[in-house]
Amino acid sequence: MAKRFYWIKLMDSFFDDDRIKLLEEMDNGKDYVIFLLKLRLKSINHKGLVGMELNGVLYPYNEKMLATITNTNIDIVRSALSAFQRLGLVTKLDDGMLYMEQVEELLGSETDSAQRMRKLREKEKSKELDASQCDVNVRELPSQCDVENASQCDRDIDIDIEIDKDTEKEKTFTQKQVLQRENGKPPYDKILEYYHSILPELPRVAKLTDRRKKMINARWKEYDDLDFWIEFFNHVRDSKFLMGKTSDFKAGFDFLLSESTFYKTLEGNYHNGKKYAGLKALLEEDDAKQESVCASNDWSF
């Protein structure tokens, strides 16, 4: 199954919270706040629970273990945990497990395949825009910059180019998606390009035959978004069987797009001998998380 990376968002109002202000006023309060943030980071892979995972089972840490994994003085750990519980920042469960309050609502994540998809898309758009966008911004520059302010001007130019480039990337991608739906034809070459670039170990397609176009057409009727296809090929990459790591068999383009094996791949039937919800569930999970993202100002770490 695809790896998933998590992060928590530190809201710009974090230090305005009355509980954090009270912590800071305590003896060793600054250390308490740092310890709290470390615990939150330790909990993100387990939806707010702080524990050690062994063979799929989560076990609670004792105070000495918490001191070790967070590089915090044991006395700070003891007094901080007591303060956290009194202030409602941490709940100690019956089995000794710590639950970090608010972490789940501050949690963000993406799969490693989604991360690769984002980087691939950024790289592709950057190639299309570099030359034309640089020309546009150069024409907007002042005719001269005196020697004293030259370096500052250069920095401003770079910032302007990046802002305009990001805006143009969004417009270009949206126009491309609209065009795909208007003309009704799948972007055969683009799908094939993603197959080759994401799965270079699998057999290359020498010719896009009419039969292969028919298979793409059939799949495109249900999945008419290029983002899906990047995610799909990354999903294939996570299967040892399809990638030929468990036998001499390697999945080819025809195998992946034929009706029965396409849906079996979506459902995770070929993933490391373990059947799970598959790509459909991952995409639905990502969509649900996106809908619940808070629009407040924040930064991630």
Sequence and secondary structure as in RCSB ss.txt:
>XXXX:A:sequence
MAKRFYWIKLMDSFFDDDRIKLLEEMDNGKDYVIFLLKLRLKSINHKGLVGMELNGVLYPYNEKMLATITNTNID
IVRSALSAFQRLGLVTKLDDGMLYMEQVEELLGSETDSAQRMRKLREKEKSKELDASQCDVNVRELPSQCDVENA
SQCDRDIDIDIEIDKDTEKEKTFTQKQVLQRENGKPPYDKILEYYHSILPELPRVAKLTDRRKKMINARWKEYDD
LDFWIEFFNHVRDSKFLMGKTSDFKAGFDFLLSESTFYKTLEGNYHNGKKYAGLKALLEEDDAKQESVCASNDWS
F
>XXXX:A:secstr
   EEEEEEEETTGGGSHHHHHHHHSTTHHHHHHHHHHHHHHHGGGTTEEEEEETTEEEE  HHHHHHHHT  HH
HHHHHHHHHHHHTSEEE TTS EEETTTGGGEEEEEHHHHHHHHHHHHHHHHHHHHHHHHHHHHTS S   GGGH
HHHHHHHHHHHHHHHHHHHHHHHHHHHHHHHHH    HHHHHHHHHHH TTS   S   HHHHHHHHHHHTT   
HHHHHHHHHHHHT TTTTTSSSS    HHHHHSHHHHHHHHTTTTSTT   S HHHHHHHHHHHHHT   S EEE
 
